[in-house]
Amino acid sequence: MLVFRSEAHIDRWSAARGLPRGGTLSLDQAWRLARAWYATKAVPEWRRPSVDEAEALFASLGIAGPFWALR
């Protein structure tokens, strides 16, 4: 994960390296995603979220676009 100051900073960083711009998250989205994803990780019955569950979680956090597609 890389942290940037602004959208313009992401664009400059990508252009300087000849890389396409990937998916981005705000710090708030990253925090909420981590909290939801790992909330029950310490429970012995924990299992990885299914593709449908992960997509639903992304959607609930406003995380969308081709980069985040899991299928």
PDB file of N, H, CA, C and O in Angstrom:
ATOM      1  N   MET A   1       0.845  -1.158   0.000  1.00  0.00           N
ATOM      2  CA  MET A   1       0.000   0.000   0.000  1.00  0.00           C
ATOM      3  C   MET A   1       0.898   1.231   0.000  1.00  0.00           C
ATOM      4  O   MET A   1       1.900   1.287   0.712  1.00  0.00           O
ATOM      5  N   LEU A   2       0.531   2.189  -0.789  1.00  0.00           N
ATOM      6  H   LEU A   2      -0.283   2.143  -1.368  1.00  0.00           H
ATOM      7  CA  LEU A   2       1.219   3.470  -0.841  1.00  0.00           C
ATOM      8  C   LEU A   2       0.265   4.560  -0.377  1.00  0.00           C
ATOM      9  O   LEU A   2      -0.936   4.497  -0.640  1.00  0.00           O
ATOM     10  N   VAL A   3       0.796   5.542   0.305  1.00  0.00           N
ATOM     11  H   VAL A   3       1.771   5.592   0.518  1.00  0.00           H
ATOM     12  CA  VAL A   3      -0.007   6.657   0.788  1.00  0.00           C
ATOM     13  C   VAL A   3       0.407   7.909   0.025  1.00  0.00           C
ATOM     14  O   VAL A   3       1.594   8.212  -0.097  1.00  0.00           O
ATOM     15  N   PHE A   4      -0.588   8.633  -0.488  1.00  0.00           N
ATOM     16  H   PHE A   4      -1.552   8.387  -0.389  1.00  0.00           H
ATOM     17  CA  PHE A   4      -0.342   9.837  -1.270  1.00  0.00           C
ATOM     18  C   PHE A   4      -1.049  11.031  -0.646  1.00  0.00           C
ATOM     19  O   PHE A   4      -2.025  10.882   0.090  1.00  0.00           O
ATOM     20  N   ARG A   5      -0.534  12.223  -0.955  1.00  0.00           N
ATOM     21  H   ARG A   5       0.258  12.344  -1.552  1.00  0.00           H
ATOM     22  CA  ARG A   5      -1.104  13.467  -0.429  1.00  0.00           C
ATOM     23  C   ARG A   5      -2.398  13.869  -1.110  1.00  0.00           C
ATOM     24  O   ARG A   5      -3.281  14.461  -0.490  1.00  0.00           O
ATOM     25  N   SER A   6      -2.504  13.543  -2.395  1.00  0.00           N
ATOM     26  H   SER A   6      -1.786  13.062  -2.899  1.00  0.00           H
ATOM     27  CA  SER A   6      -3.637  14.032  -3.171  1.00  0.00           C
ATOM     28  C   SER A   6      -3.820  13.185  -4.425  1.00  0.00           C
ATOM     29  O   SER A   6      -2.976  12.356  -4.764  1.00  0.00           O
ATOM     30  N   GLU A   7      -4.937  13.413  -5.101  1.00  0.00           N
ATOM     31  H   GLU A   7      -5.622  14.087  -4.825  1.00  0.00           H
ATOM     32  CA  GLU A   7      -5.187  12.746  -6.380  1.00  0.00           C
ATOM     33  C   GLU A   7      -4.098  13.121  -7.393  1.00  0.00           C
ATOM     34  O   GLU A   7      -3.631  12.273  -8.155  1.00  0.00           O
ATOM     35  N   ALA A   8      -3.699  14.393  -7.395  1.00  0.00           N
ATOM     36  H   ALA A   8      -4.078  15.081  -6.777  1.00  0.00           H
ATOM     37  CA  ALA A   8      -2.649  14.852  -8.316  1.00  0.00           C
ATOM     38  C   ALA A   8      -1.335  14.138  -8.037  1.00  0.00           C
ATOM     39  O   ALA A   8      -0.597  13.807  -8.965  1.00  0.00           O
ATOM     40  N   HIS A   9      -1.041  13.901  -6.779  1.00  0.00           N
ATOM     41  H   HIS A   9      -1.641  14.170  -6.025  1.00  0.00           H
ATOM     42  CA  HIS A   9       0.185  13.187  -6.417  1.00  0.00           C
ATOM     43  C   HIS A   9       0.159  11.760  -6.969  1.00  0.00           C
ATOM     44  O   HIS A   9       1.174  11.263  -7.456  1.00  0.00           O
ATOM     45  N   ILE A  10      -0.992  11.107  -6.893  1.00  0.00           N
ATOM     46  H   ILE A  10      -1.817  11.511  -6.497  1.00  0.00           H
ATOM     47  CA  ILE A  10      -1.128   9.757  -7.459  1.00  0.00           C
ATOM     48  C   ILE A  10      -0.858   9.792  -8.959  1.00  0.00           C
ATOM     49  O   ILE A  10      -0.124   8.957  -9.487  1.00  0.00           O
ATOM     50  N   ASP A  11      -1.457  10.764  -9.635  1.00  0.00           N
ATOM     51  H   ASP A  11      -2.053  11.443  -9.206  1.00  0.00           H
ATOM     52  CA  ASP A  11      -1.273  10.884 -11.085  1.00  0.00           C
ATOM     53  C   ASP A  11       0.189  11.114 -11.442  1.00  0.00           C
ATOM     54  O   ASP A  11       0.701  10.487 -12.370  1.00  0.00           O
ATOM     55  N   ARG A  12       0.870  12.000 -10.724  1.00  0.00           N
ATOM     56  H   ARG A  12       0.455  12.509  -9.970  1.00  0.00           H
ATOM     57  CA  ARG A  12       2.295  12.266 -10.996  1.00  0.00           C
ATOM     58  C   ARG A  12       3.139  11.021 -10.745  1.00  0.00           C
ATOM     59  O   ARG A  12       4.012  10.693 -11.549  1.00  0.00           O
ATOM     60  N   TRP A  13       2.889  10.331  -9.648  1.00  0.00           N
ATOM     61  H   TRP A  13       2.180  10.597  -8.995  1.00  0.00           H
ATOM     62  CA  TRP A  13       3.649   9.132  -9.297  1.00  0.00           C
ATOM     63  C   TRP A  13       3.476   8.067 -10.385  1.00  0.00           C
ATOM     64  O   TRP A  13       4.453   7.461 -10.826  1.00  0.00           O
ATOM     65  N   SER A  14       2.237   7.844 -10.811  1.00  0.00           N
ATOM     66  H   SER A  14       1.444   8.336 -10.453  1.00  0.00           H
ATOM     67  CA  SER A  14       1.957   6.844 -11.844  1.00  0.00           C
ATOM     68  C   SER A  14       2.622   7.211 -13.168  1.00  0.00           C
ATOM     69  O   SER A  14       3.239   6.366 -13.815  1.00  0.00           O
ATOM     70  N   ALA A  15       2.493   8.465 -13.563  1.00  0.00           N
ATOM     71  H   ALA A  15       1.992   9.152 -13.037  1.00  0.00           H
ATOM     72  CA  ALA A  15       3.066   8.913 -14.834  1.00  0.00           C
ATOM     73  C   ALA A  15       4.588   8.805 -14.819  1.00  0.00           C
ATOM     74  O   ALA A  15       5.186   8.399 -15.816  1.00  0.00           O
ATOM     75  N   ALA A  16       5.210   9.157 -13.720  1.00  0.00           N
ATOM     76  H   ALA A  16       4.724   9.487 -12.911  1.00  0.00           H
ATOM     77  CA  ALA A  16       6.671   9.118 -13.628  1.00  0.00           C
ATOM     78  C   ALA A  16       7.205   7.694 -13.770  1.00  0.00           C
ATOM     79  O   ALA A  16       8.352   7.499 -14.172  1.00  0.00           O
ATOM     80  N   ARG A  17       6.395   6.718 -13.449  1.00  0.00           N
ATOM     81  H   ARG A  17       5.463   6.876 -13.123  1.00  0.00           H
ATOM     82  CA  ARG A  17       6.818   5.316 -13.514  1.00  0.00           C
ATOM     83  C   ARG A  17       6.217   4.565 -14.695  1.00  0.00           C
ATOM     84  O   ARG A  17       6.477   3.376 -14.881  1.00  0.00           O
ATOM     85  N   GLY A  18       5.418   5.262 -15.489  1.00  0.00           N
ATOM     86  H   GLY A  18       5.207   6.228 -15.338  1.00  0.00           H
ATOM     87  CA  GLY A  18       4.792   4.625 -16.643  1.00  0.00           C
ATOM     88  C   GLY A  18       3.805   3.537 -16.239  1.00  0.00           C
ATOM     89  O   GLY A  18       3.638   2.544 -16.947  1.00  0.00           O
ATOM     90  N   LEU A  19       3.157   3.732 -15.103  1.00  0.00           N
ATOM     91  H   LEU A  19       3.293   4.539 -14.528  1.00  0.00           H
ATOM     92  CA  LEU A  19       2.210   2.739 -14.600  1.00  0.00           C
ATOM     93  C   LEU A  19       0.788   3.274 -14.665  1.00  0.00           C
ATOM     94  O   LEU A  19       0.553   4.468 -14.475  1.00  0.00           O
ATOM     95  N   PRO A  20      -0.161   2.380 -14.936  1.00  0.00           N
ATOM     96  CA  PRO A  20      -1.549   2.833 -14.884  1.00  0.00           C
ATOM     97  C   PRO A  20      -1.935   3.108 -13.438  1.00  0.00           C
ATOM     98  O   PRO A  20      -1.392   2.512 -12.508  1.00  0.00           O
ATOM     99  N   ARG A  21      -2.857   3.997 -13.273  1.00  0.00           N
ATOM    100  H   ARG A  21      -3.298   4.481 -14.029  1.00  0.00           H
ATOM    101  CA  ARG A  21      -3.348   4.297 -11.935  1.00  0.00           C
ATOM    102  C   ARG A  21      -4.198   3.124 -11.458  1.00  0.00           C
ATOM    103  O   ARG A  21      -5.104   2.683 -12.166  1.00  0.00           O
ATOM    104  N   GLY A  22      -3.915   2.631 -10.287  1.00  0.00           N
ATOM    105  H   GLY A  22      -3.180   2.989  -9.713  1.00  0.00           H
ATOM    106  CA  GLY A  22      -4.666   1.504  -9.733  1.00  0.00           C
ATOM    107  C   GLY A  22      -5.846   1.980  -8.917  1.00  0.00           C
ATOM    108  O   GLY A  22      -6.276   3.128  -9.030  1.00  0.00           O
ATOM    109  N   GLY A  23      -6.360   1.096  -8.102  1.00  0.00           N
ATOM    110  H   GLY A  23      -6.011   0.163  -8.011  1.00  0.00           H
ATOM    111  CA  GLY A  23      -7.466   1.442  -7.225  1.00  0.00           C
ATOM    112  C   GLY A  23      -6.987   2.298  -6.074  1.00  0.00           C
ATOM    113  O   GLY A  23      -5.851   2.168  -5.617  1.00  0.00           O
ATOM    114  N   THR A  24      -7.853   3.167  -5.612  1.00  0.00           N
ATOM    115  H   THR A  24      -8.775   3.272  -5.983  1.00  0.00           H
ATOM    116  CA  THR A  24      -7.498   4.031  -4.495  1.00  0.00           C
ATOM    117  C   THR A  24      -8.566   3.955  -3.411  1.00  0.00           C
ATOM    118  O   THR A  24      -9.741   3.703  -3.679  1.00  0.00           O
ATOM    119  N   LEU A  25      -8.125   4.177  -2.196  1.00  0.00           N
ATOM    120  H   LEU A  25      -7.171   4.382  -1.978  1.00  0.00           H
ATOM    121  CA  LEU A  25      -9.002   4.242  -1.038  1.00  0.00           C
ATOM    122  C   LEU A  25      -8.654   5.481  -0.247  1.00  0.00           C
ATOM    123  O   LEU A  25      -7.489   5.870  -0.167  1.00  0.00           O
ATOM    124  N   SER A  26      -9.647   6.089   0.327  1.00  0.00           N
ATOM    125  H   SER A  26     -10.593   5.773   0.262  1.00  0.00           H
ATOM    126  CA  SER A  26      -9.362   7.144   1.297  1.00  0.00           C
ATOM    127  C   SER A  26      -8.863   6.461   2.570  1.00  0.00           C
ATOM    128  O   SER A  26      -9.047   5.255   2.737  1.00  0.00           O
ATOM    129  N   LEU A  27      -8.244   7.208   3.453  1.00  0.00           N
ATOM    130  H   LEU A  27      -8.094   8.187   3.317  1.00  0.00           H
ATOM    131  CA  LEU A  27      -7.808   6.617   4.722  1.00  0.00           C
ATOM    132  C   LEU A  27      -9.002   6.086   5.495  1.00  0.00           C
ATOM    133  O   LEU A  27      -8.915   5.037   6.133  1.00  0.00           O
ATOM    134  N   ASP A  28     -10.117   6.804   5.443  1.00  0.00           N
ATOM    135  H   ASP A  28     -10.188   7.657   4.925  1.00  0.00           H
ATOM    136  CA  ASP A  28     -11.324   6.346   6.127  1.00  0.00           C
ATOM    137  C   ASP A  28     -11.807   5.014   5.561  1.00  0.00           C
ATOM    138  O   ASP A  28     -12.159   4.112   6.320  1.00  0.00           O
ATOM    139  N   GLN A  29     -11.826   4.883   4.236  1.00  0.00           N
ATOM    140  H   GLN A  29     -11.540   5.617   3.619  1.00  0.00           H
ATOM    141  CA  GLN A  29     -12.254   3.627   3.620  1.00  0.00           C
ATOM    142  C   GLN A  29     -11.305   2.492   4.001  1.00  0.00           C
ATOM    143  O   GLN A  29     -11.753   1.387   4.310  1.00  0.00           O
ATOM    144  N   ALA A  30     -10.009   2.754   3.981  1.00  0.00           N
ATOM    145  H   ALA A  30      -9.645   3.651   3.730  1.00  0.00           H
ATOM    146  CA  ALA A  30      -9.027   1.718   4.337  1.00  0.00           C
ATOM    147  C   ALA A  30      -9.232   1.262   5.778  1.00  0.00           C
ATOM    148  O   ALA A  30      -9.180   0.066   6.066  1.00  0.00           O
ATOM    149  N   TRP A  31      -9.464   2.210   6.681  1.00  0.00           N
ATOM    150  H   TRP A  31      -9.506   3.181   6.447  1.00  0.00           H
ATOM    151  CA  TRP A  31      -9.689   1.873   8.081  1.00  0.00           C
ATOM    152  C   TRP A  31     -10.968   1.052   8.252  1.00  0.00           C
ATOM    153  O   TRP A  31     -10.976   0.043   8.957  1.00  0.00           O
ATOM    154  N   ARG A  32     -12.058   1.496   7.596  1.00  0.00           N
ATOM    155  H   ARG A  32     -12.052   2.315   7.024  1.00  0.00           H
ATOM    156  CA  ARG A  32     -13.320   0.772   7.727  1.00  0.00           C
ATOM    157  C   ARG A  32     -13.238  -0.612   7.092  1.00  0.00           C
ATOM    158  O   ARG A  32     -13.825  -1.562   7.610  1.00  0.00           O
ATOM    159  N   LEU A  33     -12.520  -0.738   5.979  1.00  0.00           N
ATOM    160  H   LEU A  33     -12.044   0.034   5.559  1.00  0.00           H
ATOM    161  CA  LEU A  33     -12.330  -2.041   5.343  1.00  0.00           C
ATOM    162  C   LEU A  33     -11.541  -2.972   6.266  1.00  0.00           C
ATOM    163  O   LEU A  33     -11.936  -4.121   6.462  1.00  0.00           O
ATOM    164  N   ALA A  34     -10.448  -2.496   6.826  1.00  0.00           N
ATOM    165  H   ALA A  34     -10.128  -1.562   6.667  1.00  0.00           H
ATOM    166  CA  ALA A  34      -9.640  -3.324   7.720  1.00  0.00           C
ATOM    167  C   ALA A  34     -10.440  -3.764   8.945  1.00  0.00           C
ATOM    168  O   ALA A  34     -10.377  -4.925   9.351  1.00  0.00           O
ATOM    169  N   ARG A  35     -11.190  -2.833   9.527  1.00  0.00           N
ATOM    170  H   ARG A  35     -11.241  -1.891   9.197  1.00  0.00           H
ATOM    171  CA  ARG A  35     -11.995  -3.176  10.710  1.00  0.00           C
ATOM    172  C   ARG A  35     -13.010  -4.259  10.387  1.00  0.00           C
ATOM    173  O   ARG A  35     -13.177  -5.206  11.156  1.00  0.00           O
ATOM    174  N   ALA A  36     -13.685  -4.128   9.261  1.00  0.00           N
ATOM    175  H   ALA A  36     -13.550  -3.359   8.635  1.00  0.00           H
ATOM    176  CA  ALA A  36     -14.698  -5.113   8.883  1.00  0.00           C
ATOM    177  C   ALA A  36     -14.058  -6.445   8.482  1.00  0.00           C
ATOM    178  O   ALA A  36     -14.555  -7.504   8.867  1.00  0.00           O
ATOM    179  N   TRP A  37     -12.973  -6.407   7.722  1.00  0.00           N
ATOM    180  H   TRP A  37     -12.569  -5.547   7.410  1.00  0.00           H
ATOM    181  CA  TRP A  37     -12.337  -7.611   7.191  1.00  0.00           C
ATOM    182  C   TRP A  37     -11.754  -8.468   8.312  1.00  0.00           C
ATOM    183  O   TRP A  37     -11.854  -9.695   8.282  1.00  0.00           O
ATOM    184  N   TYR A  38     -11.144  -7.814   9.299  1.00  0.00           N
ATOM    185  H   TYR A  38     -11.062  -6.817   9.323  1.00  0.00           H
ATOM    186  CA  TYR A  38     -10.448  -8.549  10.355  1.00  0.00           C
ATOM    187  C   TYR A  38     -11.209  -8.595  11.679  1.00  0.00           C
ATOM    188  O   TYR A  38     -10.648  -9.036  12.683  1.00  0.00           O
ATOM    189  N   ALA A  39     -12.441  -8.164  11.712  1.00  0.00           N
ATOM    190  H   ALA A  39     -12.896  -7.806  10.897  1.00  0.00           H
ATOM    191  CA  ALA A  39     -13.203  -8.080  12.960  1.00  0.00           C
ATOM    192  C   ALA A  39     -13.287  -9.418  13.696  1.00  0.00           C
ATOM    193  O   ALA A  39     -13.246  -9.451  14.926  1.00  0.00           O
ATOM    194  N   THR A  40     -13.402 -10.501  12.962  1.00  0.00           N
ATOM    195  H   THR A  40     -13.435 -10.474  11.963  1.00  0.00           H
ATOM    196  CA  THR A  40     -13.552 -11.811  13.597  1.00  0.00           C
ATOM    197  C   THR A  40     -12.372 -12.743  13.321  1.00  0.00           C
ATOM    198  O   THR A  40     -12.485 -13.953  13.517  1.00  0.00           O
ATOM    199  N   LYS A  41     -11.263 -12.205  12.877  1.00  0.00           N
ATOM    200  H   LYS A  41     -11.171 -11.222  12.718  1.00  0.00           H
ATOM    201  CA  LYS A  41     -10.099 -13.017  12.495  1.00  0.00           C
ATOM    202  C   LYS A  41      -9.599 -13.887  13.657  1.00  0.00           C
ATOM    203  O   LYS A  41      -9.106 -14.989  13.413  1.00  0.00           O
ATOM    204  N   ALA A  42      -9.709 -13.434  14.895  1.00  0.00           N
ATOM    205  H   ALA A  42     -10.109 -12.540  15.093  1.00  0.00           H
ATOM    206  CA  ALA A  42      -9.200 -14.192  16.048  1.00  0.00           C
ATOM    207  C   ALA A  42     -10.170 -15.285  16.513  1.00  0.00           C
ATOM    208  O   ALA A  42      -9.827 -16.073  17.395  1.00  0.00           O
ATOM    209  N   VAL A  43     -11.346 -15.342  15.946  1.00  0.00           N
ATOM    210  H   VAL A  43     -11.625 -14.703  15.230  1.00  0.00           H
ATOM    211  CA  VAL A  43     -12.329 -16.352  16.322  1.00  0.00           C
ATOM    212  C   VAL A  43     -11.947 -17.680  15.658  1.00  0.00           C
ATOM    213  O   VAL A  43     -11.693 -17.708  14.453  1.00  0.00           O
ATOM    214  N   PRO A  44     -11.903 -18.765  16.410  1.00  0.00           N
ATOM    215  CA  PRO A  44     -11.489 -20.052  15.820  1.00  0.00           C
ATOM    216  C   PRO A  44     -12.295 -20.462  14.582  1.00  0.00           C
ATOM    217  O   PRO A  44     -11.763 -21.134  13.699  1.00  0.00           O
ATOM    218  N   GLU A  45     -13.562 -20.068  14.509  1.00  0.00           N
ATOM    219  H   GLU A  45     -13.994 -19.522  15.226  1.00  0.00           H
ATOM    220  CA  GLU A  45     -14.411 -20.445  13.373  1.00  0.00           C
ATOM    221  C   GLU A  45     -14.248 -19.499  12.182  1.00  0.00           C
ATOM    222  O   GLU A  45     -14.972 -19.624  11.194  1.00  0.00           O
ATOM    223  N   TRP A  46     -13.314 -18.561  12.262  1.00  0.00           N
ATOM    224  H   TRP A  46     -12.726 -18.459  13.065  1.00  0.00           H
ATOM    225  CA  TRP A  46     -13.140 -17.578  11.199  1.00  0.00           C
ATOM    226  C   TRP A  46     -12.923 -18.276   9.861  1.00  0.00           C
ATOM    227  O   TRP A  46     -12.279 -19.321   9.775  1.00  0.00           O
ATOM    228  N   ARG A  47     -13.472 -17.673   8.839  1.00  0.00           N
ATOM    229  H   ARG A  47     -13.995 -16.824   8.908  1.00  0.00           H
ATOM    230  CA  ARG A  47     -13.211 -18.107   7.465  1.00  0.00           C
ATOM    231  C   ARG A  47     -13.103 -16.868   6.601  1.00  0.00           C
ATOM    232  O   ARG A  47     -13.664 -15.816   6.907  1.00  0.00           O
ATOM    233  N   ARG A  48     -12.378 -17.019   5.533  1.00  0.00           N
ATOM    234  H   ARG A  48     -11.922 -17.874   5.285  1.00  0.00           H
ATOM    235  CA  ARG A  48     -12.230 -15.909   4.594  1.00  0.00           C
ATOM    236  C   ARG A  48     -13.593 -15.585   3.981  1.00  0.00           C
ATOM    237  O   ARG A  48     -14.365 -16.496   3.682  1.00  0.00           O
ATOM    238  N   PRO A  49     -13.896 -14.301   3.790  1.00  0.00           N
ATOM    239  CA  PRO A  49     -15.175 -13.950   3.152  1.00  0.00           C
ATOM    240  C   PRO A  49     -15.251 -14.513   1.734  1.00  0.00           C
ATOM    241  O   PRO A  49     -14.250 -14.577   1.021  1.00  0.00           O
ATOM    242  N   SER A  50     -16.444 -14.915   1.347  1.00  0.00           N
ATOM    243  H   SER A  50     -17.257 -14.864   1.926  1.00  0.00           H
ATOM    244  CA  SER A  50     -16.646 -15.374  -0.031  1.00  0.00           C
ATOM    245  C   SER A  50     -16.520 -14.174  -0.970  1.00  0.00           C
ATOM    246  O   SER A  50     -16.481 -13.025  -0.533  1.00  0.00           O
ATOM    247  N   VAL A  51     -16.457 -14.465  -2.253  1.00  0.00           N
ATOM    248  H   VAL A  51     -16.489 -15.399  -2.609  1.00  0.00           H
ATOM    249  CA  VAL A  51     -16.397 -13.393  -3.245  1.00  0.00           C
ATOM    250  C   VAL A  51     -17.630 -12.498  -3.116  1.00  0.00           C
ATOM    251  O   VAL A  51     -17.517 -11.273  -3.153  1.00  0.00           O
ATOM    252  N   ASP A  52     -18.792 -13.105  -2.968  1.00  0.00           N
ATOM    253  H   ASP A  52     -18.883 -14.100  -2.938  1.00  0.00           H
ATOM    254  CA  ASP A  52     -20.018 -12.314  -2.820  1.00  0.00           C
ATOM    255  C   ASP A  52     -19.973 -11.437  -1.568  1.00  0.00           C
ATOM    256  O   ASP A  52     -20.359 -10.269  -1.612  1.00  0.00           O
ATOM    257  N   GLU A  53     -19.506 -11.997  -0.461  1.00  0.00           N
ATOM    258  H   GLU A  53     -19.192 -12.946  -0.425  1.00  0.00           H
ATOM    259  CA  GLU A  53     -19.403 -11.222   0.788  1.00  0.00           C
ATOM    260  C   GLU A  53     -18.397 -10.086   0.654  1.00  0.00           C
ATOM    261  O   GLU A  53     -18.644  -8.972   1.116  1.00  0.00           O
ATOM    262  N   ALA A  54     -17.269 -10.370   0.024  1.00  0.00           N
ATOM    263  H   ALA A  54     -17.069 -11.275  -0.352  1.00  0.00           H
ATOM    264  CA  ALA A  54     -16.249  -9.333  -0.159  1.00  0.00           C
ATOM    265  C   ALA A  54     -16.773  -8.215  -1.055  1.00  0.00           C
ATOM    266  O   ALA A  54     -16.578  -7.036  -0.759  1.00  0.00           O
ATOM    267  N   GLU A  55     -17.437  -8.584  -2.148  1.00  0.00           N
ATOM    268  H   GLU A  55     -17.595  -9.542  -2.389  1.00  0.00           H
ATOM    269  CA  GLU A  55     -17.996  -7.564  -3.033  1.00  0.00           C
ATOM    270  C   GLU A  55     -19.053  -6.725  -2.321  1.00  0.00           C
ATOM    271  O   GLU A  55     -19.125  -5.512  -2.519  1.00  0.00           O
ATOM    272  N   ALA A  56     -19.870  -7.370  -1.495  1.00  0.00           N
ATOM    273  H   ALA A  56     -19.811  -8.355  -1.334  1.00  0.00           H
ATOM    274  CA  ALA A  56     -20.887  -6.638  -0.734  1.00  0.00           C
ATOM    275  C   ALA A  56     -20.219  -5.674   0.253  1.00  0.00           C
ATOM    276  O   ALA A  56     -20.682  -4.547   0.428  1.00  0.00           O
ATOM    277  N   LEU A  57     -19.146  -6.109   0.888  1.00  0.00           N
ATOM    278  H   LEU A  57     -18.769  -7.024   0.746  1.00  0.00           H
ATOM    279  CA  LEU A  57     -18.424  -5.241   1.813  1.00  0.00           C
ATOM    280  C   LEU A  57     -17.838  -4.053   1.064  1.00  0.00           C
ATOM    281  O   LEU A  57     -17.985  -2.912   1.503  1.00  0.00           O
ATOM    282  N   PHE A  58     -17.171  -4.306  -0.066  1.00  0.00           N
ATOM    283  H   PHE A  58     -17.052  -5.233  -0.423  1.00  0.00           H
ATOM    284  CA  PHE A  58     -16.616  -3.207  -0.864  1.00  0.00           C
ATOM    285  C   PHE A  58     -17.719  -2.209  -1.215  1.00  0.00           C
ATOM    286  O   PHE A  58     -17.543  -1.002  -1.050  1.00  0.00           O
ATOM    287  N   ALA A  59     -18.847  -2.712  -1.697  1.00  0.00           N
ATOM    288  H   ALA A  59     -18.989  -3.693  -1.831  1.00  0.00           H
ATOM    289  CA  ALA A  59     -19.947  -1.832  -2.097  1.00  0.00           C
ATOM    290  C   ALA A  59     -20.447  -1.012  -0.912  1.00  0.00           C
ATOM    291  O   ALA A  59     -20.750   0.172  -1.064  1.00  0.00           O
ATOM    292  N   SER A  60     -20.537  -1.626   0.259  1.00  0.00           N
ATOM    293  H   SER A  60     -20.291  -2.587   0.382  1.00  0.00           H
ATOM    294  CA  SER A  60     -21.037  -0.906   1.433  1.00  0.00           C
ATOM    295  C   SER A  60     -20.101   0.224   1.853  1.00  0.00           C
ATOM    296  O   SER A  60     -20.520   1.167   2.524  1.00  0.00           O
ATOM    297  N   LEU A  61     -18.831   0.125   1.453  1.00  0.00           N
ATOM    298  H   LEU A  61     -18.491  -0.641   0.907  1.00  0.00           H
ATOM    299  CA  LEU A  61     -17.841   1.149   1.792  1.00  0.00           C
ATOM    300  C   LEU A  61     -17.592   2.129   0.647  1.00  0.00           C
ATOM    301  O   LEU A  61     -16.749   3.019   0.752  1.00  0.00           O
ATOM    302  N   GLY A  62     -18.339   1.953  -0.452  1.00  0.00           N
ATOM    303  H   GLY A  62     -19.023   1.229  -0.538  1.00  0.00           H
ATOM    304  CA  GLY A  62     -18.161   2.836  -1.606  1.00  0.00           C
ATOM    305  C   GLY A  62     -16.908   2.526  -2.401  1.00  0.00           C
ATOM    306  O   GLY A  62     -16.395   3.384  -3.119  1.00  0.00           O
ATOM    307  N   ILE A  63     -16.413   1.301  -2.276  1.00  0.00           N
ATOM    308  H   ILE A  63     -16.829   0.604  -1.692  1.00  0.00           H
ATOM    309  CA  ILE A  63     -15.219   0.879  -3.017  1.00  0.00           C
ATOM    310  C   ILE A  63     -15.710   0.184  -4.281  1.00  0.00           C
ATOM    311  O   ILE A  63     -16.294  -0.898  -4.218  1.00  0.00           O
ATOM    312  N   ALA A  64     -15.470   0.810  -5.420  1.00  0.00           N
ATOM    313  H   ALA A  64     -14.995   1.689  -5.471  1.00  0.00           H
ATOM    314  CA  ALA A  64     -16.018   0.288  -6.671  1.00  0.00           C
ATOM    315  C   ALA A  64     -15.053   0.550  -7.813  1.00  0.00           C
ATOM    316  O   ALA A  64     -14.108   1.329  -7.684  1.00  0.00           O
ATOM    317  N   GLY A  65     -15.302  -0.102  -8.911  1.00  0.00           N
ATOM    318  H   GLY A  65     -16.070  -0.734  -9.015  1.00  0.00           H
ATOM    319  CA  GLY A  65     -14.521   0.096 -10.123  1.00  0.00           C
ATOM    320  C   GLY A  65     -13.830  -1.187 -10.547  1.00  0.00           C
ATOM    321  O   GLY A  65     -13.774  -2.148  -9.779  1.00  0.00           O
ATOM    322  N   PRO A  66     -13.305  -1.209 -11.764  1.00  0.00           N
ATOM    323  CA  PRO A  66     -12.691  -2.418 -12.318  1.00  0.00           C
ATOM    324  C   PRO A  66     -11.550  -2.985 -11.450  1.00  0.00           C
ATOM    325  O   PRO A  66     -11.388  -4.203 -11.365  1.00  0.00           O
ATOM    326  N   PHE A  67     -10.781  -2.127 -10.823  1.00  0.00           N
ATOM    327  H   PHE A  67     -10.913  -1.138 -10.892  1.00  0.00           H
ATOM    328  CA  PHE A  67      -9.656  -2.585 -10.000  1.00  0.00           C
ATOM    329  C   PHE A  67     -10.139  -3.506  -8.887  1.00  0.00           C
ATOM    330  O   PHE A  67      -9.441  -4.449  -8.514  1.00  0.00           O
ATOM    331  N   TRP A  68     -11.320  -3.241  -8.359  1.00  0.00           N
ATOM    332  H   TRP A  68     -11.887  -2.475  -8.662  1.00  0.00           H
ATOM    333  CA  TRP A  68     -11.827  -3.964  -7.195  1.00  0.00           C
ATOM    334  C   TRP A  68     -12.700  -5.151  -7.559  1.00  0.00           C
ATOM    335  O   TRP A  68     -13.208  -5.833  -6.669  1.00  0.00           O
ATOM    336  N   ALA A  69     -12.886  -5.415  -8.847  1.00  0.00           N
ATOM    337  H   ALA A  69     -12.473  -4.862  -9.570  1.00  0.00           H
ATOM    338  CA  ALA A  69     -13.701  -6.554  -9.288  1.00  0.00           C
ATOM    339  C   ALA A  69     -13.000  -7.856  -8.915  1.00  0.00           C
ATOM    340  O   ALA A  69     -11.803  -8.008  -9.156  1.00  0.00           O
ATOM    341  N   LEU A  70     -13.727  -8.781  -8.337  1.00  0.00           N
ATOM    342  H   LEU A  70     -14.700  -8.658  -8.141  1.00  0.00           H
ATOM    343  CA  LEU A  70     -13.138 -10.033  -7.879  1.00  0.00           C
ATOM    344  C   LEU A  70     -13.473 -11.202  -8.806  1.00  0.00           C
ATOM    345  O   LEU A  70     -13.047 -12.330  -8.557  1.00  0.00           O
ATOM    346  N   ARG A  71     -14.217 -10.945  -9.851  1.00  0.00           N
ATOM    347  H   ARG A  71     -14.563 -10.029 -10.053  1.00  0.00           H
ATOM    348  CA  ARG A  71     -14.580 -12.017 -10.777  1.00  0.00           C
ATOM    349  C   ARG A  71     -13.953 -11.781 -12.121  1.00  0.00           C
ATOM    350  O   ARG A  71     -14.142 -12.580 -13.039  1.00  0.00           O
TER     351      ARG A  71
END
